[in-house]
Amino acid sequence: MKLTRKQKQITEIIILFIITFIAFLLWDTLIIYPIKLLVVLFHEISHGLAAVLSGGKVVALDIGLDLSGVCTIEGGNSFFIASSGYLGSFIFGMILFYSSYNKNFGQWILPIIAVVLIIFTINSSTNAALPFALMGVILIIFLIKYFAPSKVSDFVLKSIGLISCIYVLIDIKEDILDTTYSYSDASILAQLTGISELIWGLLWLSLSIVGIFFLLKLAYKKGI
């Protein structure tokens, strides 16, 4: 039986969320390591970009072997910088996801993102191996995009994009729920505003869910 356009859309969305769920279950395994590296970099580099845009500078960017990330910053707007990690993860993910539907958009935006990530990492990283690891991940993604069947490359971009969009879930779990004290984006926002870090975490979680809804609505508006 031939599926209607709407049925195809629903089926694809279900598959994407299953892939994302499996990725989270395997989050600390080697198979997800390249995707996790990319997503953590999205998060930390977003802090750096926010610092530069608000008049500050990046002193160092470090990501350990366990992919715990730290972006050391001087100056800039503290509220904007603290918020940018969650926001940046979503924006980068949204761009990757949407680029699989708008081919013209993807043709120019993906190389720009790759260049920004590489240049920023080379200039800021205190880990000499990090730029090479990043270039390896980017190379794999571009090989899949340009040489794999279109259906495969589209699913790869959509999956990575969706994982990045809801990376805030992992942040909330690791930064707030897993420990009695942590120095996280939410805790920094709590210190700046006097509002509980749990409230900030739930707020960004809610914004992420709403954002994903509108992203899917926009991406599937014209059908598959």
Secondary structure, DSSP 8 states (H G I E B T S, - for coil): ----HHHHHHHHHHHHHHHHHHHHHTTTSGGGHHHHHHHHHHHHHHHHHHHHHTT-EEEEEEE-TT--EEEEEESS-HHHHHHHHHHHHHHHHHHHHHHTT-HHHHHHHHHHHHHHHHHHHHHHBS-TTHHHHHHHHHHHHHHHHHHS-HHHHHHHHHHHHHHHHTHHHHHHIIIIIS-S----HHHHHHHHHSS-HHHHHHHHHHHHHHHHHHHHHHHTTT--
